[in-house]
Amino acid sequence: MPGTHLQHAIRIARLAGARVKEMRDGGALTENLKGGIELVTNADLAANDIIKSEIRRQFPSHDIYSEEDTDGRTHTLDGPTWIVDPIDGTVNYASGHFMAAVSIAYADAREVRAGVVYNPFLDELFHAEKGAGAYLNDKKIQVKDVADLGECLVATGFPYEKSARAVLARRLASVLPEVRDLRRLGSAALDLCWVACGRLQGYYEGHLHAWDVAAGRLIAKEAGARIGYYVEPADGLPDDIRCDNLVVSSPKVFDTLKNLLH
């Protein structure tokens, strides 16, 4: 039986997911840009409102750390904290693609304790609790056992800031000849979950945020993935939400992939 925080995270993710699917299916989307470069829709904001109101109703004293409410505060995770991305993969979502998900994690004492990633378009709900394994629609999942990077599908992502893409292109050129193929799902949370269930065998990305990875990282770890960094990050975040230069993979190919990226 899932713990109380995970049960609520699952319930809330399904509520928010149903709303974002309904809004897109009904043609009710509007679009704007944050900071002049990052897409945000009215569905992101609607999902954020649902998630925040449900968390505050159940846990009024808990902190909430959401992509849509960045206020410049440092979130240490010392106390009970919910880390939220109302729609991870907003560009996909606004473009009619299916690779978009609600991501909710619960943390305390500087550790992520529970995580949920819900894709309402495929009705796939990934969840994990610390030390209790990872699941997809209540069936236990694990990473694929593979020892040769040449047999691996590896995913990555690119930042909105175009000036940062040149370095990524060079890194891509190092990785592509050594793997079976590359994928670009457009959702870091789903990339991590797809490593967890074996659809991918590796994932790396350089410019992420805590809300992108908090839930998916726990799910991947509980499914047996190795997690590290191809360049040691200097973000000062607790390890469970460290997000710069992230590399996650099946254990036996981790060192090879990390060395290529470094």
Secondary structure, 3 states (H helix, E strand, C coil): CCCHHHHHHHHHHHHHHHHHHHHHHCCCCCEEEECCCEEEEHHHHHHHHHHHHHHHHHCCCCEEEEHHHCCCCCCCCCCCEEEEEEEECHHHHHCCCCCCEEEEEEEECCEEEEEEEEECCCCEEEEEECCCCEEECCEEECCCCCCCHHHCEEEECCCCCHHHHHHHHHHHHHHHHHCCEEECCCCHHHHHHHHHCCCCCEEEECCCCHHHHHHHHHHHHHCCCEEEECCCCCCCCCHHHCCCCEEEECHHHHHHHHHHHC
